[in-house]
Amino acid sequence: MPWLVGGDFNVILRDEEKLGGLHVYPHEYEDFALCLNSFNDSLLEIYHNTELQHLARIGSDHAPLLLTCGVVK
């Protein structure tokens, strides 16, 4: 059965994603990247016709996401 984990993980996947602020060192995001990469092949190919939409920010510096999943293999 397919599953989905979402949330504000407060971490980046690579240094290039960081805009401003203090420098981020690889040891601060390598574990998160390793975890995501271990699922990459099996999970990201499950959904077809999946849409991701950023919604308006309201009272936060984070934008909520609307994920609409299509047909499952």
All heavy atoms as TSV, in Angstrom:
chain	resi	resn	atom	element	x	y	z
A	1	MET	N	N	0.843	-1.168	0.000
A	1	MET	CA	C	0.000	0.000	0.000
A	1	MET	C	C	0.896	1.242	0.000
A	1	MET	O	O	1.771	1.361	0.850
A	1	MET	CB	C	-0.896	-0.033	1.223
A	1	MET	CG	C	-1.742	1.190	1.420
A	1	MET	SD	S	-3.058	1.327	0.241
A	1	MET	CE	C	-4.470	0.789	1.030
A	2	PRO	N	N	0.729	2.143	-0.939
A	2	PRO	CA	C	1.542	3.369	-0.982
A	2	PRO	C	C	1.303	4.242	0.257
A	2	PRO	O	O	0.228	4.225	0.850
A	2	PRO	CB	C	1.043	4.084	-2.231
A	2	PRO	CG	C	0.347	3.054	-3.028
A	2	PRO	CD	C	-0.180	2.051	-2.060
A	3	TRP	N	N	2.315	5.007	0.644
A	3	TRP	CA	C	2.187	5.919	1.756
A	3	TRP	C	C	2.954	7.194	1.447
A	3	TRP	O	O	3.762	7.243	0.549
A	3	TRP	CB	C	2.659	5.282	3.056
A	3	TRP	CG	C	4.045	4.730	3.013
A	3	TRP	CD1	C	4.418	3.504	2.548
A	3	TRP	CD2	C	5.246	5.382	3.435
A	3	TRP	NE1	N	5.779	3.355	2.651
A	3	TRP	CE2	C	6.313	4.485	3.202
A	3	TRP	CE3	C	5.519	6.625	3.988
A	3	TRP	CZ2	C	7.616	4.801	3.510
A	3	TRP	CZ3	C	6.833	6.927	4.294
A	3	TRP	CH2	C	7.862	6.019	4.062
A	4	LEU	N	N	2.669	8.214	2.223
A	4	LEU	CA	C	3.269	9.527	2.000
A	4	LEU	C	C	3.620	10.150	3.346
A	4	LEU	O	O	2.833	10.090	4.279
A	4	LEU	CB	C	2.276	10.428	1.255
A	4	LEU	CG	C	2.669	11.886	1.075
A	4	LEU	CD1	C	3.783	11.992	0.039
A	4	LEU	CD2	C	1.462	12.683	0.640
A	5	VAL	N	N	4.810	10.727	3.430
A	5	VAL	CA	C	5.236	11.457	4.617
A	5	VAL	C	C	5.476	12.891	4.198
A	5	VAL	O	O	6.152	13.143	3.210
A	5	VAL	CB	C	6.537	10.869	5.210
A	5	VAL	CG1	C	7.022	11.706	6.373
A	5	VAL	CG2	C	6.327	9.423	5.622
A	6	GLY	N	N	4.904	13.824	4.920
A	6	GLY	CA	C	5.089	15.233	4.588
A	6	GLY	C	C	5.261	16.055	5.846
A	6	GLY	O	O	4.941	15.612	6.937
A	7	GLY	N	N	5.770	17.230	5.666
A	7	GLY	CA	C	5.932	18.126	6.803
A	7	GLY	C	C	7.077	19.082	6.581
A	7	GLY	O	O	7.753	19.054	5.563
A	8	ASP	N	N	7.283	19.923	7.545
A	8	ASP	CA	C	8.387	20.875	7.521
A	8	ASP	C	C	9.544	20.236	8.263
A	8	ASP	O	O	9.579	20.219	9.479
A	8	ASP	CB	C	7.956	22.174	8.183
A	8	ASP	CG	C	9.062	23.200	8.226
A	8	ASP	OD1	O	10.131	22.946	7.637
A	8	ASP	OD2	O	8.865	24.248	8.837
A	9	PHE	N	N	10.485	19.674	7.526
A	9	PHE	CA	C	11.586	18.951	8.137
A	9	PHE	C	C	12.729	19.872	8.570
A	9	PHE	O	O	13.671	19.421	9.191
A	9	PHE	CB	C	12.111	17.890	7.171
A	9	PHE	CG	C	11.074	16.854	6.843
A	9	PHE	CD1	C	10.437	16.856	5.615
A	9	PHE	CD2	C	10.725	15.889	7.770
A	9	PHE	CE1	C	9.480	15.903	5.317
A	9	PHE	CE2	C	9.771	14.932	7.483
A	9	PHE	CZ	C	9.145	14.945	6.247
A	10	ASN	N	N	12.641	21.151	8.222
A	10	ASN	CA	C	13.669	22.123	8.611
A	10	ASN	C	C	15.082	21.688	8.241
A	10	ASN	O	O	16.020	21.841	9.016
A	10	ASN	CB	C	13.601	22.442	10.104
A	10	ASN	CG	C	12.419	23.292	10.435
A	10	ASN	OD1	O	12.037	24.173	9.686
A	10	ASN	ND2	N	11.787	23.012	11.565
A	11	VAL	N	N	15.210	21.122	7.051
A	11	VAL	CA	C	16.516	20.695	6.565
A	11	VAL	C	C	16.501	20.786	5.038
A	11	VAL	O	O	15.449	20.736	4.423
A	11	VAL	CB	C	16.839	19.259	7.046
A	11	VAL	CG1	C	15.923	18.238	6.415
A	11	VAL	CG2	C	18.288	18.906	6.811
A	12	ILE	N	N	17.672	20.962	4.467
A	12	ILE	CA	C	17.788	21.017	3.014
A	12	ILE	C	C	18.432	19.719	2.531
A	12	ILE	O	O	18.942	18.940	3.335
A	12	ILE	CB	C	18.620	22.237	2.568
A	12	ILE	CG1	C	20.019	22.196	3.170
A	12	ILE	CG2	C	17.902	23.532	2.908
A	12	ILE	CD1	C	20.943	23.283	2.687
A	13	LEU	N	N	18.409	19.498	1.226
A	13	LEU	CA	C	19.031	18.301	0.667
A	13	LEU	C	C	20.425	18.550	0.138
A	13	LEU	O	O	21.234	17.636	0.025
A	13	LEU	CB	C	18.168	17.733	-0.465
A	13	LEU	CG	C	16.846	17.148	-0.029
A	13	LEU	CD1	C	16.037	16.711	-1.239
A	13	LEU	CD2	C	17.087	15.968	0.900
A	14	ARG	N	N	20.717	19.788	-0.198
A	14	ARG	CA	C	22.044	20.136	-0.712
A	14	ARG	C	C	22.294	21.621	-0.449
A	14	ARG	O	O	21.369	22.402	-0.285
A	14	ARG	CB	C	22.175	19.788	-2.192
A	14	ARG	CG	C	21.184	20.445	-3.108
A	14	ARG	CD	C	21.211	19.928	-4.528
A	14	ARG	NE	N	20.458	18.764	-4.861
A	14	ARG	CZ	C	19.145	18.582	-4.710
A	14	ARG	NH1	N	18.426	19.504	-4.132
A	14	ARG	NH2	N	18.548	17.505	-5.105
A	15	ASP	N	N	23.532	21.998	-0.411
A	15	ASP	CA	C	23.941	23.361	-0.074
A	15	ASP	C	C	23.328	24.404	-1.020
A	15	ASP	O	O	23.021	25.515	-0.610
A	15	ASP	CB	C	25.470	23.454	-0.093
A	15	ASP	CG	C	25.975	24.703	0.583
A	15	ASP	OD1	O	25.456	25.046	1.668
A	15	ASP	OD2	O	26.883	25.341	0.023
A	16	GLU	N	N	23.106	24.041	-2.296
A	16	GLU	CA	C	22.585	24.990	-3.285
A	16	GLU	C	C	21.161	25.449	-2.975
A	16	GLU	O	O	20.705	26.461	-3.485
A	16	GLU	CB	C	22.609	24.375	-4.697
A	16	GLU	CG	C	23.979	24.030	-5.210
A	16	GLU	CD	C	24.484	22.689	-4.674
A	16	GLU	OE1	O	23.677	21.761	-4.455
A	16	GLU	OE2	O	25.710	22.579	-4.469
A	17	GLU	N	N	20.426	24.719	-2.150
A	17	GLU	CA	C	19.054	25.099	-1.798
A	17	GLU	C	C	19.010	26.235	-0.780
A	17	GLU	O	O	17.985	26.864	-0.603
A	17	GLU	CB	C	18.305	23.896	-1.219
A	17	GLU	CG	C	18.061	22.804	-2.208
A	17	GLU	CD	C	17.309	21.641	-1.584
A	17	GLU	OE1	O	16.945	21.716	-0.397
A	17	GLU	OE2	O	17.084	20.660	-2.297
A	18	LYS	N	N	20.096	26.478	-0.101
A	18	LYS	CA	C	20.154	27.478	0.971
A	18	LYS	C	C	20.276	28.872	0.389
A	18	LYS	O	O	21.144	29.146	-0.425
A	18	LYS	CB	C	21.357	27.180	1.866
A	18	LYS	CG	C	21.515	28.114	3.029
A	18	LYS	CD	C	20.609	27.697	4.161
A	18	LYS	CE	C	20.972	28.400	5.446
A	18	LYS	NZ	N	20.216	29.605	5.671
A	19	LEU	N	N	19.391	29.758	0.818
A	19	LEU	CA	C	19.434	31.159	0.409
A	19	LEU	C	C	19.618	32.034	1.647
A	19	LEU	O	O	18.743	32.086	2.505
A	19	LEU	CB	C	18.137	31.559	-0.302
A	19	LEU	CG	C	17.807	30.798	-1.579
A	19	LEU	CD1	C	16.439	31.203	-2.093
A	19	LEU	CD2	C	18.871	31.049	-2.632
A	20	GLY	N	N	20.754	32.678	1.761
A	20	GLY	CA	C	21.009	33.584	2.877
A	20	GLY	C	C	21.245	32.853	4.186
A	20	GLY	O	O	21.276	31.631	4.254
A	21	GLY	N	N	21.409	33.633	5.231
A	21	GLY	CA	C	21.614	33.060	6.561
A	21	GLY	C	C	22.983	32.432	6.723
A	21	GLY	O	O	23.885	32.629	5.920
A	22	LEU	N	N	23.100	31.661	7.769
A	22	LEU	CA	C	24.361	31.006	8.075
A	22	LEU	C	C	24.647	29.882	7.092
A	22	LEU	O	O	23.735	29.260	6.546
A	22	LEU	CB	C	24.324	30.438	9.493
A	22	LEU	CG	C	24.151	31.456	10.618
A	22	LEU	CD1	C	23.981	30.737	11.949
A	22	LEU	CD2	C	25.329	32.415	10.661
A	23	HIS	N	N	25.939	29.598	6.893
A	23	HIS	CA	C	26.346	28.510	6.009
A	23	HIS	C	C	25.887	27.178	6.599
A	23	HIS	O	O	25.894	26.977	7.802
A	23	HIS	CB	C	27.860	28.519	5.833
A	23	HIS	CG	C	28.350	27.463	4.913
A	23	HIS	ND1	N	28.172	27.529	3.549
A	23	HIS	CD2	C	28.980	26.288	5.155
A	23	HIS	CE1	C	28.687	26.445	2.989
A	23	HIS	NE2	N	29.183	25.679	3.946
A	24	VAL	N	N	25.497	26.254	5.744
A	24	VAL	CA	C	25.096	24.916	6.163
A	24	VAL	C	C	26.165	23.937	5.702
A	24	VAL	O	O	26.601	23.975	4.550
A	24	VAL	CB	C	23.733	24.525	5.543
A	24	VAL	CG1	C	23.351	23.124	5.935
A	24	VAL	CG2	C	22.661	25.507	5.967
A	25	TYR	N	N	26.582	23.070	6.600
A	25	TYR	CA	C	27.631	22.101	6.293
A	25	TYR	C	C	27.013	20.747	5.950
A	25	TYR	O	O	25.949	20.394	6.456
A	25	TYR	CB	C	28.579	21.971	7.485
A	25	TYR	CG	C	29.285	23.274	7.775
A	25	TYR	CD1	C	28.780	24.159	8.717
A	25	TYR	CD2	C	30.426	23.627	7.069
A	25	TYR	CE1	C	29.416	25.374	8.964
A	25	TYR	CE2	C	31.069	24.838	7.311
A	25	TYR	CZ	C	30.553	25.701	8.250
A	25	TYR	OH	O	31.173	26.899	8.490
A	26	PRO	N	N	27.672	19.979	5.072
A	26	PRO	CA	C	27.120	18.698	4.621
A	26	PRO	C	C	26.667	17.766	5.742
A	26	PRO	O	O	25.642	17.109	5.621
A	26	PRO	CB	C	28.258	18.073	3.818
A	26	PRO	CG	C	29.012	19.243	3.294
A	26	PRO	CD	C	28.943	20.280	4.390
A	27	HIS	N	N	27.394	17.705	6.844
A	27	HIS	CA	C	26.997	16.788	7.917
A	27	HIS	C	C	25.626	17.162	8.499
A	27	HIS	O	O	24.990	16.343	9.153
A	27	HIS	CB	C	28.065	16.725	9.022
A	27	HIS	CG	C	28.131	17.944	9.878
A	27	HIS	ND1	N	28.911	19.029	9.538
A	27	HIS	CD2	C	27.506	18.258	11.030
A	27	HIS	CE1	C	28.770	19.965	10.483
A	27	HIS	NE2	N	27.927	19.518	11.388
A	28	GLU	N	N	25.161	18.386	8.236
A	28	GLU	CA	C	23.862	18.828	8.749
A	28	GLU	C	C	22.695	18.349	7.902
A	28	GLU	O	O	21.564	18.375	8.346
A	28	GLU	CB	C	23.829	20.351	8.852
A	28	GLU	CG	C	24.848	20.911	9.821
A	28	GLU	CD	C	24.831	22.421	9.852
A	28	GLU	OE1	O	25.547	23.029	9.018
A	28	GLU	OE2	O	24.100	22.977	10.687
A	29	TYR	N	N	22.963	17.908	6.666
A	29	TYR	CA	C	21.864	17.453	5.813
A	29	TYR	C	C	22.098	16.097	5.151
A	29	TYR	O	O	21.198	15.558	4.507
A	29	TYR	CB	C	21.526	18.494	4.741
A	29	TYR	CG	C	22.661	18.918	3.840
A	29	TYR	CD1	C	23.041	18.149	2.756
A	29	TYR	CD2	C	23.345	20.111	4.077
A	29	TYR	CE1	C	24.076	18.554	1.921
A	29	TYR	CE2	C	24.380	20.516	3.244
A	29	TYR	CZ	C	24.730	19.729	2.179
A	29	TYR	OH	O	25.753	20.132	1.358
A	30	GLU	N	N	23.250	15.493	5.326
A	30	GLU	CA	C	23.542	14.222	4.663
A	30	GLU	C	C	22.636	13.083	5.125
A	30	GLU	O	O	22.216	12.255	4.315
A	30	GLU	CB	C	25.009	13.848	4.851
A	30	GLU	CG	C	25.924	14.676	3.968
A	30	GLU	CD	C	27.396	14.397	4.212
A	30	GLU	OE1	O	27.749	13.852	5.283
A	30	GLU	OE2	O	28.197	14.743	3.324
A	31	ASP	N	N	22.317	13.007	6.409
A	31	ASP	CA	C	21.439	11.936	6.895
A	31	ASP	C	C	20.051	12.026	6.265
A	31	ASP	O	O	19.461	11.013	5.893
A	31	ASP	CB	C	21.305	11.969	8.414
A	31	ASP	CG	C	22.542	11.467	9.133
A	31	ASP	OD1	O	23.359	10.772	8.487
A	31	ASP	OD2	O	22.684	11.761	10.322
A	32	PHE	N	N	19.515	13.240	6.169
A	32	PHE	CA	C	18.196	13.440	5.566
A	32	PHE	C	C	18.222	13.038	4.089
A	32	PHE	O	O	17.326	12.332	3.613
A	32	PHE	CB	C	17.766	14.898	5.734
A	32	PHE	CG	C	16.374	15.179	5.247
A	32	PHE	CD1	C	15.282	14.586	5.847
A	32	PHE	CD2	C	16.166	16.055	4.200
A	32	PHE	CE1	C	13.994	14.844	5.410
A	32	PHE	CE2	C	14.880	16.325	3.752
A	32	PHE	CZ	C	13.791	15.720	4.364
A	33	ALA	N	N	19.247	13.452	3.375
A	33	ALA	CA	C	19.379	13.107	1.959
A	33	ALA	C	C	19.515	11.590	1.782
A	33	ALA	O	O	18.904	11.006	0.885
A	33	ALA	CB	C	20.584	13.817	1.347
A	34	LEU	N	N	20.279	10.937	2.631
A	34	LEU	CA	C	20.447	9.487	2.561
A	34	LEU	C	C	19.110	8.779	2.783
A	34	LEU	O	O	18.770	7.831	2.075
A	34	LEU	CB	C	21.474	9.028	3.595
A	34	LEU	CG	C	21.776	7.542	3.629
A	34	LEU	CD1	C	22.396	7.089	2.308
A	34	LEU	CD2	C	22.712	7.229	4.786
A	35	CYS	N	N	18.347	9.243	3.746
A	35	CYS	CA	C	17.033	8.659	4.021
A	35	CYS	C	C	16.124	8.791	2.802
A	35	CYS	O	O	15.502	7.817	2.372
A	35	CYS	CB	C	16.417	9.343	5.230
A	35	CYS	SG	S	14.769	8.742	5.623
A	36	LEU	N	N	16.022	9.984	2.241
A	36	LEU	CA	C	15.162	10.186	1.077
A	36	LEU	C	C	15.641	9.387	-0.121
A	36	LEU	O	O	14.829	8.795	-0.840
A	36	LEU	CB	C	15.085	11.669	0.718
A	36	LEU	CG	C	14.321	12.552	1.684
A	36	LEU	CD1	C	14.290	13.973	1.152
A	36	LEU	CD2	C	12.914	12.051	1.902
A	37	ASN	N	N	16.932	9.340	-0.336
A	37	ASN	CA	C	17.474	8.602	-1.478
A	37	ASN	C	C	17.239	7.103	-1.353
A	37	ASN	O	O	17.092	6.407	-2.355
A	37	ASN	CB	C	18.959	8.882	-1.656
A	37	ASN	CG	C	19.205	10.273	-2.196
A	37	ASN	OD1	O	18.351	10.853	-2.842
A	37	ASN	ND2	N	20.373	10.810	-1.907
A	38	SER	N	N	17.158	6.584	-0.135
A	38	SER	CA	C	16.928	5.153	0.037
A	38	SER	C	C	15.528	4.756	-0.413
A	38	SER	O	O	15.287	3.612	-0.777
A	38	SER	CB	C	17.161	4.745	1.492
A	38	SER	OG	O	16.164	5.282	2.324
A	39	PHE	N	N	14.583	5.698	-0.394
A	39	PHE	CA	C	13.223	5.435	-0.846
A	39	PHE	C	C	12.977	5.915	-2.267
A	39	PHE	O	O	11.956	5.613	-2.861
A	39	PHE	CB	C	12.207	6.124	0.063
A	39	PHE	CG	C	12.196	5.579	1.448
A	39	PHE	CD1	C	12.715	6.319	2.497
A	39	PHE	CD2	C	11.670	4.330	1.706
A	39	PHE	CE1	C	12.692	5.816	3.790
A	39	PHE	CE2	C	11.647	3.815	2.986
A	39	PHE	CZ	C	12.162	4.568	4.024
A	40	ASN	N	N	13.881	6.672	-2.808
A	40	ASN	CA	C	13.692	7.355	-4.091
A	40	ASN	C	C	13.195	6.446	-5.205
A	40	ASN	O	O	12.193	6.733	-5.840
A	40	ASN	CB	C	14.991	8.034	-4.505
A	40	ASN	CG	C	14.800	9.031	-5.615
A	40	ASN	OD1	O	13.717	9.565	-5.792
A	40	ASN	ND2	N	15.848	9.288	-6.346
A	41	ASP	N	N	13.855	5.344	-5.454
A	41	ASP	CA	C	13.499	4.473	-6.570
A	41	ASP	C	C	12.135	3.827	-6.409
A	41	ASP	O	O	11.390	3.689	-7.363
A	41	ASP	CB	C	14.549	3.388	-6.758
A	41	ASP	CG	C	15.881	3.956	-7.193
A	41	ASP	OD1	O	15.883	5.046	-7.804
A	41	ASP	OD2	O	16.903	3.322	-6.904
A	42	SER	N	N	11.791	3.425	-5.210
A	42	SER	CA	C	10.547	2.694	-5.023
A	42	SER	C	C	9.332	3.584	-4.846
A	42	SER	O	O	8.241	3.239	-5.282
A	42	SER	CB	C	10.663	1.755	-3.821
A	42	SER	OG	O	10.921	2.492	-2.656
A	43	LEU	N	N	9.477	4.736	-4.227
A	43	LEU	CA	C	8.292	5.538	-3.913
A	43	LEU	C	C	7.940	6.586	-4.947
A	43	LEU	O	O	6.769	6.809	-5.219
A	43	LEU	CB	C	8.459	6.229	-2.553
A	43	LEU	CG	C	8.513	5.292	-1.370
A	43	LEU	CD1	C	8.669	6.093	-0.086
A	43	LEU	CD2	C	7.280	4.430	-1.307
A	44	LEU	N	N	8.923	7.226	-5.536
A	44	LEU	CA	C	8.611	8.325	-6.431
A	44	LEU	C	C	8.002	7.881	-7.748
A	44	LEU	O	O	7.412	8.689	-8.450
A	44	LEU	CB	C	9.865	9.175	-6.676
A	44	LEU	CG	C	10.392	9.896	-5.449
A	44	LEU	CD1	C	11.627	10.706	-5.816
A	44	LEU	CD2	C	9.341	10.780	-4.825
A	45	GLU	N	N	8.101	6.601	-8.080
A	45	GLU	CA	C	7.539	6.112	-9.330
A	45	GLU	C	C	6.152	5.502	-9.156
A	45	GLU	O	O	5.563	5.001	-10.101
A	45	GLU	CB	C	8.488	5.097	-9.951
A	45	GLU	CG	C	9.814	5.726	-10.353
A	45	GLU	CD	C	10.772	4.709	-10.943
A	45	GLU	OE1	O	10.359	3.552	-11.117
A	45	GLU	OE2	O	11.914	5.087	-11.206
A	46	ILE	N	N	5.607	5.522	-7.970
A	46	ILE	CA	C	4.310	4.893	-7.704
A	46	ILE	C	C	3.161	5.691	-8.290
A	46	ILE	O	O	2.221	5.134	-8.842
A	46	ILE	CB	C	4.100	4.719	-6.183
A	46	ILE	CG1	C	5.058	3.667	-5.654
A	46	ILE	CG2	C	2.673	4.335	-5.879
A	46	ILE	CD1	C	5.039	3.525	-4.161
A	47	TYR	N	N	3.214	6.996	-8.206
A	47	TYR	CA	C	2.076	7.831	-8.572
A	47	TYR	C	C	2.180	8.365	-9.996
A	47	TYR	O	O	3.230	8.783	-10.441
A	47	TYR	CB	C	1.950	9.014	-7.606
A	47	TYR	CG	C	1.665	8.576	-6.203
A	47	TYR	CD1	C	2.666	8.516	-5.252
A	47	TYR	CD2	C	0.382	8.205	-5.831
A	47	TYR	CE1	C	2.407	8.101	-3.965
A	47	TYR	CE2	C	0.112	7.789	-4.543
A	47	TYR	CZ	C	1.127	7.730	-3.617
A	47	TYR	OH	O	0.864	7.312	-2.355
A	48	HIS	N	N	1.058	8.354	-10.694
A	48	HIS	CA	C	0.939	8.972	-12.011
A	48	HIS	C	C	-0.058	10.122	-11.870
A	48	HIS	O	O	-0.953	10.082	-11.033
A	48	HIS	CB	C	0.404	7.972	-13.041
A	48	HIS	CG	C	1.344	6.852	-13.305
A	48	HIS	ND1	N	2.408	6.982	-14.155
A	48	HIS	CD2	C	1.389	5.593	-12.830
A	48	HIS	CE1	C	3.069	5.842	-14.193
A	48	HIS	NE2	N	2.473	4.986	-13.404
A	49	ASN	N	N	0.079	11.115	-12.697
A	49	ASN	CA	C	-0.848	12.263	-12.681
A	49	ASN	C	C	-0.935	12.912	-11.306
A	49	ASN	O	O	-1.998	13.278	-10.848
A	49	ASN	CB	C	-2.253	11.831	-13.130
A	49	ASN	CG	C	-2.234	11.221	-14.506
A	49	ASN	OD1	O	-1.527	11.685	-15.389
A	49	ASN	ND2	N	-2.997	10.165	-14.686
A	50	THR	N	N	0.189	13.037	-10.632
A	50	THR	CA	C	0.228	13.676	-9.325
A	50	THR	C	C	0.533	15.159	-9.505
A	50	THR	O	O	1.423	15.530	-10.255
A	50	THR	CB	C	1.298	13.024	-8.434
A	50	THR	OG1	O	0.989	11.647	-8.299
A	50	THR	CG2	C	1.359	13.670	-7.072
A	51	GLU	N	N	-0.225	15.981	-8.813
A	51	GLU	CA	C	-0.036	17.433	-8.905
A	51	GLU	C	C	0.348	17.990	-7.541
A	51	GLU	O	O	-0.237	17.633	-6.532
A	51	GLU	CB	C	-1.326	18.102	-9.372
A	51	GLU	CG	C	-1.742	17.705	-10.775
A	51	GLU	CD	C	-3.030	18.396	-11.193
A	51	GLU	OE1	O	-3.327	19.476	-10.660
A	51	GLU	OE2	O	-3.727	17.840	-12.046
A	52	LEU	N	N	1.325	18.876	-7.536
A	52	LEU	CA	C	1.768	19.558	-6.324
A	52	LEU	C	C	1.547	21.047	-6.515
A	52	LEU	O	O	2.032	21.626	-7.486
A	52	LEU	CB	C	3.248	19.273	-6.057
A	52	LEU	CG	C	3.863	19.986	-4.857
A	52	LEU	CD1	C	3.224	19.501	-3.570
A	52	LEU	CD2	C	5.355	19.771	-4.841
A	53	GLN	N	N	0.824	21.653	-5.594
A	53	GLN	CA	C	0.513	23.078	-5.705
A	53	GLN	C	C	0.888	23.781	-4.400
A	53	GLN	O	O	0.522	23.333	-3.322
A	53	GLN	CB	C	-0.990	23.241	-5.975
A	53	GLN	CG	C	-1.435	24.660	-6.116
A	53	GLN	CD	C	-2.947	24.752	-6.351
A	53	GLN	OE1	O	-3.659	23.757	-6.356
A	53	GLN	NE2	N	-3.423	25.957	-6.532
A	54	HIS	N	N	1.655	24.879	-4.508
A	54	HIS	CA	C	1.963	25.709	-3.347
A	54	HIS	C	C	0.790	26.655	-3.109
A	54	HIS	O	O	0.394	27.388	-4.008
A	54	HIS	CB	C	3.242	26.521	-3.588
A	54	HIS	CG	C	4.480	25.698	-3.569
A	54	HIS	ND1	N	4.902	24.977	-4.662
A	54	HIS	CD2	C	5.376	25.467	-2.585
A	54	HIS	CE1	C	6.018	24.348	-4.353
A	54	HIS	NE2	N	6.327	24.626	-3.108
A	55	LEU	N	N	0.253	26.636	-1.907
A	55	LEU	CA	C	-0.854	27.521	-1.562
A	55	LEU	C	C	-0.313	28.799	-0.930
A	55	LEU	O	O	0.866	28.903	-0.615
A	55	LEU	CB	C	-1.812	26.803	-0.608
A	55	LEU	CG	C	-2.377	25.476	-1.138
A	55	LEU	CD1	C	-3.243	24.817	-0.069
A	55	LEU	CD2	C	-3.167	25.691	-2.412
A	56	ALA	N	N	-1.193	29.763	-0.736
A	56	ALA	CA	C	-0.793	31.068	-0.195
A	56	ALA	C	C	-0.299	30.937	1.245
A	56	ALA	O	O	-0.853	30.179	2.040
A	56	ALA	CB	C	-1.967	32.030	-0.255
A	57	ARG	N	N	0.729	31.697	1.556
A	57	ARG	CA	C	1.238	31.755	2.927
A	57	ARG	C	C	0.323	32.653	3.750
A	57	ARG	O	O	0.031	33.770	3.355
A	57	ARG	CB	C	2.648	32.323	2.948
A	57	ARG	CG	C	3.643	31.458	2.248
A	57	ARG	CD	C	5.000	32.106	2.247
A	57	ARG	NE	N	5.923	31.293	1.461
A	57	ARG	CZ	C	7.214	31.484	1.423
A	57	ARG	NH1	N	7.755	32.457	2.109
A	57	ARG	NH2	N	7.978	30.709	0.692
A	58	ILE	N	N	-0.084	32.159	4.880
A	58	ILE	CA	C	-0.945	32.947	5.767
A	58	ILE	C	C	-0.396	32.851	7.185
A	58	ILE	O	O	-0.459	31.797	7.813
A	58	ILE	CB	C	-2.410	32.452	5.739
A	58	ILE	CG1	C	-2.959	32.549	4.316
A	58	ILE	CG2	C	-3.267	33.227	6.715
A	58	ILE	CD1	C	-4.340	31.958	4.147
A	59	GLY	N	N	0.166	33.933	7.688
A	59	GLY	CA	C	0.662	33.975	9.062
A	59	GLY	C	C	1.878	33.111	9.328
A	59	GLY	O	O	2.148	32.767	10.468
A	60	SER	N	N	2.626	32.740	8.302
A	60	SER	CA	C	3.805	31.910	8.476
A	60	SER	C	C	4.770	32.167	7.324
A	60	SER	O	O	4.379	32.691	6.286
A	60	SER	CB	C	3.404	30.431	8.478
A	60	SER	OG	O	4.549	29.605	8.486
A	61	ASP	N	N	6.028	31.772	7.519
A	61	ASP	CA	C	6.982	31.882	6.420
A	61	ASP	C	C	7.014	30.599	5.596
A	61	ASP	O	O	7.809	30.443	4.697
A	61	ASP	CB	C	8.379	32.224	6.937
A	61	ASP	CG	C	8.950	31.150	7.847
A	61	ASP	OD1	O	8.161	30.347	8.384
A	61	ASP	OD2	O	10.165	31.122	8.023
A	62	HIS	N	N	6.108	29.670	5.890
A	62	HIS	CA	C	6.007	28.419	5.157
A	62	HIS	C	C	4.733	28.409	4.317
A	62	HIS	O	O	3.688	28.861	4.754
A	62	HIS	CB	C	5.973	27.222	6.108
A	62	HIS	CG	C	7.199	27.111	6.947
A	62	HIS	ND1	N	8.385	26.619	6.459
A	62	HIS	CD2	C	7.438	27.459	8.235
A	62	HIS	CE1	C	9.288	26.644	7.406
A	62	HIS	NE2	N	8.748	27.165	8.496
A	63	ALA	N	N	4.831	27.891	3.110
A	63	ALA	CA	C	3.672	27.785	2.234
A	63	ALA	C	C	3.093	26.378	2.343
A	63	ALA	O	O	3.816	25.397	2.194
A	63	ALA	CB	C	4.060	28.067	0.785
A	64	PRO	N	N	1.796	26.260	2.605
A	64	PRO	CA	C	1.198	24.918	2.628
A	64	PRO	C	C	1.182	24.335	1.218
A	64	PRO	O	O	1.162	25.057	0.224
A	64	PRO	CB	C	-0.222	25.157	3.140
A	64	PRO	CG	C	-0.484	26.607	2.978
A	64	PRO	CD	C	0.841	27.304	2.920
A	65	LEU	N	N	1.182	23.023	1.146
A	65	LEU	CA	C	1.166	22.329	-0.131
A	65	LEU	C	C	-0.131	21.545	-0.278
A	65	LEU	O	O	-0.644	20.989	0.687
A	65	LEU	CB	C	2.331	21.328	-0.221
A	65	LEU	CG	C	3.728	21.900	-0.090
A	65	LEU	CD1	C	4.743	20.764	-0.049
A	65	LEU	CD2	C	4.022	22.841	-1.232
A	66	LEU	N	N	-0.633	21.494	-1.495
A	66	LEU	CA	C	-1.782	20.651	-1.829
A	66	LEU	C	C	-1.274	19.589	-2.795
A	66	LEU	O	O	-0.802	19.901	-3.886
A	66	LEU	CB	C	-2.895	21.460	-2.471
A	66	LEU	CG	C	-4.088	20.661	-2.980
A	66	LEU	CD1	C	-4.774	19.935	-1.816
A	66	LEU	CD2	C	-5.067	21.582	-3.687
A	67	LEU	N	N	-1.314	18.347	-2.379
A	67	LEU	CA	C	-0.851	17.240	-3.194
A	67	LEU	C	C	-2.068	16.424	-3.613
A	67	LEU	O	O	-2.796	15.895	-2.786
A	67	LEU	CB	C	0.115	16.364	-2.412
A	67	LEU	CG	C	0.718	15.179	-3.136
A	67	LEU	CD1	C	1.630	15.662	-4.264
A	67	LEU	CD2	C	1.509	14.312	-2.175
A	68	THR	N	N	-2.280	16.341	-4.911
A	68	THR	CA	C	-3.384	15.559	-5.456
A	68	THR	C	C	-2.795	14.368	-6.179
A	68	THR	O	O	-2.048	14.525	-7.149
A	68	THR	CB	C	-4.218	16.408	-6.453
A	68	THR	OG1	O	-4.623	17.608	-5.786
A	68	THR	CG2	C	-5.428	15.654	-6.921
A	69	CYS	N	N	-3.080	13.159	-5.685
A	69	CYS	CA	C	-2.514	11.938	-6.253
A	69	CYS	C	C	-3.475	11.332	-7.259
A	69	CYS	O	O	-4.675	11.251	-7.032
A	69	CYS	CB	C	-2.231	10.923	-5.142
A	69	CYS	SG	S	-1.020	11.512	-3.965
A	70	GLY	N	N	-2.897	10.875	-8.352
A	70	GLY	CA	C	-3.668	10.248	-9.397
A	70	GLY	C	C	-3.696	8.742	-9.269
A	70	GLY	O	O	-3.704	8.199	-8.172
A	71	VAL	N	N	-3.627	8.080	-10.375
A	71	VAL	CA	C	-3.707	6.616	-10.443
A	71	VAL	C	C	-2.486	5.980	-9.808
A	71	VAL	O	O	-1.359	6.425	-9.993
A	71	VAL	CB	C	-3.814	6.179	-11.917
A	71	VAL	CG1	C	-3.870	4.662	-12.023
A	71	VAL	CG2	C	-5.026	6.810	-12.567
A	72	VAL	N	N	-2.704	4.923	-9.052
A	72	VAL	CA	C	-1.610	4.173	-8.433
A	72	VAL	C	C	-1.342	2.941	-9.285
A	72	VAL	O	O	-2.260	2.267	-9.728
A	72	VAL	CB	C	-1.992	3.748	-6.994
A	72	VAL	CG1	C	-0.899	2.912	-6.386
A	72	VAL	CG2	C	-2.303	4.961	-6.140
A	73	LYS	N	N	-0.054	2.634	-9.515
A	73	LYS	CA	C	0.333	1.443	-10.295
A	73	LYS	C	C	-0.198	0.192	-9.632
A	73	LYS	O	O	-0.204	0.057	-8.455
A	73	LYS	CB	C	1.850	1.325	-10.399
A	73	LYS	CG	C	2.468	2.255	-11.372
A	73	LYS	CD	C	3.961	1.929	-11.432
A	73	LYS	CE	C	4.680	2.864	-12.381
A	73	LYS	NZ	N	6.107	2.621	-12.417
